[in-house]
Amino acid sequence: MRAVLVAARPRQWTKNLLIYVPLLFTAGDAWGLADTAAALSLLAKATGAVVLFSLVSSGQYMVNDVLDAEEDRRHARKRLRPVASGALAPAVALTVGGLLAAGGTAGAFVIEPAFGWVTAIYLATAAAYSFALKRVALLDVFVVSAGFVLRTVAGAAVLGVPVSPWLYTCAGLGALFIALSKRRSELVNAGDRAGEQREALDLYTRPLLDQLIGISATAALLTYVLYTFTAPNLPDDHSMMLTAPFAVYILFRYIYLVQRGAGESPEEVFTSDLPIVAAVALWVLTAVAVLLRAAG
């Protein structure tokens, strides 16, 4: 059971918190609801979606670990994963992973059919990545980025609220930045054995990734700033721009850490680096304060 839990990668469930973003930024009426029960219902629905999406993503991780077992055994850290180390039999990983993915998707359809379809699309995209696209340079990072966008779409689907195209664009570019940073860290940390640990790494170079990281980071930052004062669902006084400094700091801090060798495990950076954790917390608090002020 311990091996199954480790293979589920609970630390990566933090990615699924993106499902809450539409509740924070687009379900504007929820902030002014006189009926507290209705507001809590939206929160409960989003939380249920996070749990179900976590089950689906864990199932996909287990299947991917079976497919990547040989490559993982050549990696300094990934060789300790349950399947690669032999602590979890591939047949068990595939069975449990399949049940988690199927159960989570079925539950998504029960909560909200639209959410179920988004979850199914995510699962199909993840399968395409695991079986083929992870070996194709550039397409691999675009698929990873799509996974983050789909999480945001899932949040909007389960709540039945519209989402600004700016938010989708910002989420996609931000995820692309993180995926490219991850590839750079993998390439640098692996050295001459990069291709043995991930086939697509042989198709990248450090200068290329540095260029692409710079482009995606700039695009993500500009998109977010534009979003804060152009999205129709945000306060008319453009007060959401108060969150921009925190976004800039998080981006710059992340680049700083990537240049120092971090970035191969983004979820660890976002949960263990205290300056980033503090900046994210301040970003959320500022956004909530702005929305509550506008609703009041």
Secondary structure, 3 states (H helix, E strand, C coil): CHHHHHHCCHHHHHHHHHHHHHHHHCCHHHHHCCCHHHHHHHHHHHHHHHHHHHHHHHHHHHHHHHHCHHHHCCCCCHHHCHHHHCCCCHHHHHHHHHHHHHHHHHHHHHHCHHHHHHHHHHHHHHHHHHHCHHHCCCHHHHHHHHHHHHHHHHHHHHHCCCCCHHHHHHHHHHHHHHHHHHHHHHHHHHHHHHHHHCHHHHHCCHHHHHHHHHHHHHHHHHHHHHHHHHCCCCCCCCHHHHHHHHHHHHHHHHHHHHHCCCCCCHHHHHHHCHHHHHHHHHHHHHHHHHHHHHHC
